[in-house]
Amino acid sequence: MMMNRRSNNERNWTTTKRQRQRQMREETQGEITTPPSNDNDDEASAASSSNHPSVSPFVLDEAIFFAQDLTGSEGRDRRRRRRVRDQSQIEFLAQRIEERRANRIPVPFVIRKTFVKECYHIAVREGYKDHDRIHLEDLYAMRDEKIGSDNNDDDNPDDNNDDNNPGEDNRSKNKRRACRLPSYVASFLIKLGFFDHYQVWNQLFDRAEQVVKKSHLRDEKWFYYRDFVYYHTNIVSYWPWTRNATRESILYVALFYIATGVWFCHVVHDEQICPVDPTSQQRPYYGWTSALYFASTTMSTVGYGDLVVEKTDDNLTDWRSSLYGVAYMMTSLLVAIMFLRAVADMSFRKLTQRGPVRDVMERAFQTLTHWVMGRPRPDDHLYVQIRRLRFQLLSKIVAQFSLLNLIGIFVSRFFVNRYADETGENWNWYVSCVCVVCMFVFMYTDMVCCIVCIGCALQSK
């Protein structure tokens, strides 16, 4: 009797579960894929999309996929594959979104802005109620207008009759139409690393067509361009030398140093920042070297304690010097902010980018963590995992700090001993170590180094 009751309860529970799955599938598909009316396609599609005014069509695609994944034979197969990979449904959806973000098209801001404006003007001109979407036929028309068609039937087919390869000639015309520059200029810019406008536009239109055909609104053929540029495009710099965070930061700092030397040594002729060697020996730490040192101290906010206000008889010169100084200090702060922003971008990009050197370093620190704290186990608690991750990050910081200090110690020893006869400085390894360590602590550099140098001088006496 108990066995029959249990089997009946299990059968009823299974039937109820199947009914819930079927009902959820019907409700999801009924709310999202509402068929348009034959009287007014525009109004019907607008009404169907107004049921979810705050939900993006791309999010609805994920919801449909999630609902189909829960029910049906296809859903069971997917659940079986995910169970093999030990992935939950949320992890699988997160992986899909991450793959979509990784496969975004790199687009300059100029082309993306032009694409959005053209789509908006088409929506306004056609009188669509929702200005965030255009029809697929409008997308085809805009493609023909921007980059043309690769077909052999051109506007002037007589021009291609005598050509052996009319497709290549038509493609070259489309490239000139897309970039609006002569072919030799466009080819030269592409070799320098600039974007090929024809290729970027072609990728945009191809991806847009794929998105419309794979969307749940493919029967209505609506293209939501604002959601498309958010989910499928990635804005990158138009200039090739600023697309990498490392090159960008180096470029900013190099331009700041060059501008400092030119300004103080050749334009303003400031003897305090860019002094002239009073002797005939032409020692290298005068002139540009002194100006570059001043640029380093101001950009790192170390040398502001050395700046004082002086009163002279020439008020005009003093006023001009004050303006020059204020402008230079503001520029140095802007350069420091841009440099730090580039370094931060580079650090965040390293979280997702992999390389052979980075993989070797990760394995080395991981081996050190395993040697100190033991190998991780599947049943480790969360605080144990956090403790292990904290130790690994701390070991990275200590290793990087030690390596930079060693490089700085050897560099300081080289330059101090090289000019020891002229400057009278005689640093030992302890003074070099303390001064290099203080260089990483900006605000206390001058005070600590002076105290150490005075103490060493007293000990030498």
N, C-alpha and C positions, 0 to 999 in steps of 0.2 A: 504493500500500500504506500509506503514511504517512497519507494523507487518510482512508482507510477506518478505520484504527486510531483516528485522532483523532475522527472522527465517532462511532465506537462508544463511545469513552470519554466524550464529551460526552453521548451518549444514556444511558449507564449512570449518569453523575453526576446527570443530570436526574431519572431514575427513582428513584435513591436519595434525592434531595432531596424528591421528592413523597411517597415512602414515609415519610420522617422526619416531614414535615408532617402526613400523615394519622395516623401513630401518635401524635404529640404531641397532635393534636386529640382523638383517641379517649381517650387517657389522661387528659387534662385534664377532658373532659366526663364520663368514667366515674368519676373520683375525686370530682368536686365535685357533680355532679347525680345522686346516687344516689337511685333512686325509693324512696319509703317503702313499708313493708309494710302489708298490709291488716289484720293482726291487731292491731297496736298502733302507731298513728301516732306517738304521743309517743316511744316507745322507738326506733322506726326513725329518726325525725328526729334524736333525740339521738345515735344511733349514727353517723348520717351526718355530723353536725356535730362529733363527737368525733374524726373522722379528722384534723381540723385544729384541735386545741385552742387553738393560739396564734395563729391567723389569723382576722382579722375577716371577717364576710361581705361587708363593703364592699370589703375588699382582694381577696377572692375574685372579686367582680364585676369588678374591674379586671384580674385575672388571666385571667378568661374572655374579656373584651374583647380583651386582648392576644393570647391564643391564637387567637381568631377573626380577629383582624386580620392574623395571619401567614398564614392559609390561607383558601381559598375565594375565590369571585368578589367577595364583599363586602370581604374583606380586600385584594384586588388593587385594587379601586376606591379604598379608603381610602389605600392606599400611593401610588396615583397622585395623589390629591389632596394628600397630604402632600409628595410629591416636587415638586409645583408650588409649594407654599409653602416649600420648602426646610426642612422640619421632619423631624427624626428621630422614631422611635417613642417614645423616652424623652421628648423634648420635647412630643410630643402628649399623652402620659399626664400629664406635669407640668402641661400647660395644662388638662387636664380636672380635675385635683385643685384647681388654682387657681381655676377657674370655680366648682367646688363650694364652696370656701371663700368666694368672693365672694358667692355666692347663699345664704349661711346666713341663717336667720331671727333677727332681733334679739329676744331674749327676756330679761325680767328674771329675776334669780336665784330669786325666790320662785316664779314660775310653773314654771321648769325643775325646781326641787326638788320641787314638788308633783307634777309629771308623772312624775318618776322614782320617787317614793315610791308613787304610785298603781299604776304598772306593776309594781313589786316586790311590793306587797300582792296584786295579782291573780295573779301567778305563784306566790306562796306559797299563796294560797287555793285555786287550781286544782290544786295538787300537781304542778307541772311540775318535772322533774328539773333543768333549767337555769333558774335564776331570772333570767337576763339576757334572757329573751325571753317574749313573750306571743303569743297567737293573734290573728289579724286580727278575729275575732268579739269577742274581749275588748276590742280597741281601739274597735270600734263601740259596744260597751256603755258604755265609759268616756266616749266622746264624747256619747252620749245623756244620761249622768248629769251631765256638766260643763256643756255648753252646749245640750243638747237637740237637737231636729231642726227644720229649717225646713219640714217638711211641714205640711199643713193638718190632718192627723189628730192632734190633741193629746190629752192625757189627758182633758180636759174639752171635747169638741167643741161642747157647747151654748153655751159662752161666746163662740164665734166665729160663731154663726149670724147674729146681727144686725149684724155688722161688715162694712163694705164691702170691707176688705182684710185678710182673716185672716192672710195671710202676714206683713205688717208687724207685726201684733199679736203673732204667735207669735215673730217675731224680737226684738221688744222684751222679751218675757218671757225669752227665752234670754239676752239681754244682762244683764238683772237677775240671772239665775241665775249667770252667769259672774263678774260683778264683786261680787255680794252687797252692792250699795249701791243706794240709790234712784236713779231715772233722772236726776233733775236734778243730783244730786251727781256721778254718773258723767260726765254731759255737761260739767259745769263743770271736772272734773279733766282731761278729754280736751282741752278748750280751753286749759288751762294747759300742756299738753305731756305729760301722763302717758299711760301705755299704755292702750289699749282692751283690756280683758281678753278680751272676746268675740272680737275680731279676732285676738289673739295665739293663743288656744286654737284658733280655727278654722284658722289657718295651720299650727299644729302638727299637727293631725289630718289636714289635707289633704296635707301633705308626707309624713307617716308612711304614709298610704294609698298615695301614689305610689311611695314607696320599696319597700313590700312588693310592689306589683304589678310593678315593674321589676326586682326582685331575682331572683337565680337560684333562690331558695327560694320563688318565688311559687306553685308548685303546693302546697307544704306550708303556705303562708300564715303563716309565723312572722315576728314583728316583734321585732328585736333593739333594744330601746329604749336601752340604754347606748351602743351604737355610733351610734345615730341622734342622740342629743343631743350627741355629740362631733363628728360630721361635718356636721350640718345645723342646728345652733343656735349662736348667738353671744350670750354673756351681756353685757348692757349695764346701765347704771345705771338704777335705778327712778326716780330724781329727774331731771327734764329738764335742770336747770341744771348737772349734773355729767357729762353724756354727751359733752361736748366738752372736750378737754384744756386748751384756752386758757381757757375759762370756768371750769373747775374750779380751775386755778392762781390765776386772778384772785380767785375766791371765797375760797380759803383765805387768801391774803395780805390781802384786804380785811377779813375777819373777824378776823384776827390784829391788824391795826392798830386796828380799832374796839375790840376787847377790851382792848388795851393802854391806850388813852386812857381808857376807862371804869374800868378797874381802878386805875390809878395816880392819876388825877385826881379820881375820885368815890368810890372804895371805900377805898383805902389812904391816899390823900392824901400821897403821897411828894413832898416839896419838892425833892428832888434830881433826880428824873426828870420831875416835872411842876411846875416852879417857878411862882410867882406874880410878876407884874411888880411890883417895888417902887415904881415910879413910877405916876403916874396916866395915862400915855400909852396903856396897853393895847397894848403892842407885840406883833405877831402871832407872834413866835418864842418866846414864853413859853406855858406851859400845854400844850395839846394838841399844838402843833407840836414842842415838846421831847420829849413822850412818843412821838410818831411817829418822831422821829429816833432815840430810844433803841430803839424796836422794829426800826428798819432795821438799826442796828448789831449788835444781838444776833442777829437772824435771819440776817444774813450773816456771823456770827462775826468781825466786825471789832472791835467795841467791848468784847470781854472783857478787853482789857488795861486799860481804864479802871475796871474793877470791883475794889474793894479791900474788905477786911474791916475794919470799925470796931468798936471796943469802947466801949460806953456804960454808964452807970450802971444804966439800966433793962434788966436782963437779959431780962425778958419781951418787951419790945418788940424787942430784938435777936434773940431766938429766933423770934419771929413774922416779922420781916423776913427772916431767913435762910430760913425755910420758903417765904415768898412768892417770894424770889429763886430758890431751887432749882426750885420748881414752874414759875416763869416761864421759866427757862432750858430746862427739859425741854420745855415747850410750844413754845418757839421752835425747838428742834431738830426736833421732830416736824413743825411747819409747814414748815420748810425741806426736810425729807425728802419730804413730800407735794408740795411745790411742784416739787422737782427730778424726782420721779417723773412728775408731770403733764407737765412740759416734755419729759422723755424719751419719754413716750407720744406726745406731739404730734410729736416729731421722727421717731419710727418710723412714725407714720401718714402723714407727709408723703412717705415713700418710695413709698407706693402711691396716695395721693390726688393728683389733678391739679386745676389751676385756671388761669384766664386769667393771673393775675399770676405764678404759678409757672412757667407755660409761657414767658412773656416773659423772666423771669429766666434760665431754663434756656437759651433760645436766645441770650441776650446772652453768658452765660459760655461757651457752646459756640462762638460766633463768635470770642470772644477767644482761646479755645484753638486754633481753626483758624488764626487770624492769627499766633499766636506759634509754634506747633509744626507748622503745615501740616494739610491735610485728611487724615483717616484713609484707609487703603487696605485692601482686603480681605485682602491677604497680609501685613499687619503682624504682627510677632511679639507674644507675650504681654507681654514687658517693655515694649514700646513702648506698648501699650494701657494698661498699669498706669501708666506715666509720664504719659500724657495725662490719665488720670483723676485722678492725684495733683495735677497742675497745676491742673485745673479745680476740685477741692475746695479747694486752697490759695488760689486766687483768690477763691472765695466767702468764705472765712474772713477774708481781708484786706479785702474790700469791706464785709462786715458790721461788722468791728471798726472800720474807719475811719468808717463812717456813724454808729455809736453814739457814738464819741468826738466827732465834730463836733456831734452833738446835745447831748452832755453839756457841751461847752465853751461853747456859746451859753447853755445853761440856767444854768451856774455864773456866767458873766459877768453875766447878768441879775440874779440874786439878790445877788451880791456887790456889784455897783455900786449896787443899789437901797438896800441897808442899809450902805453904806460910811461914811456920816456917823456912824451910831450904833455900829457895831462897830469902826471904825478900820481895817478891812481895805482894802488898795489893791492888788489883784492885777492883773498884766498878763496878756497872752495866753499867755506862756510858763508862768506859774504855773498858770493855769487848765488848760492842756493837760496838764501833768505830773500835777496832782491828779486829773483825770478819767481819765487812763490808769492811775493807781494804784488807782482805785476798782475796776478789773477784776482787780487782783491783791490779794486780800483781806488776806493776812497782812502785807503790807508797806505798807499804806496810811498808818498813823499815822507810821511812822518816815520814810518817803520824803517825805511832805508836810511834815513838820516841818523836815527838812533843807533842802528847797527854799525854804520860807518864810523860814527863818533866813538862808539865802544871799542871797535877794532883799532882805531887810531890811538886811543888811550892805552890799550893793551900793548901795542907795538912800542910805545914809548917806555 
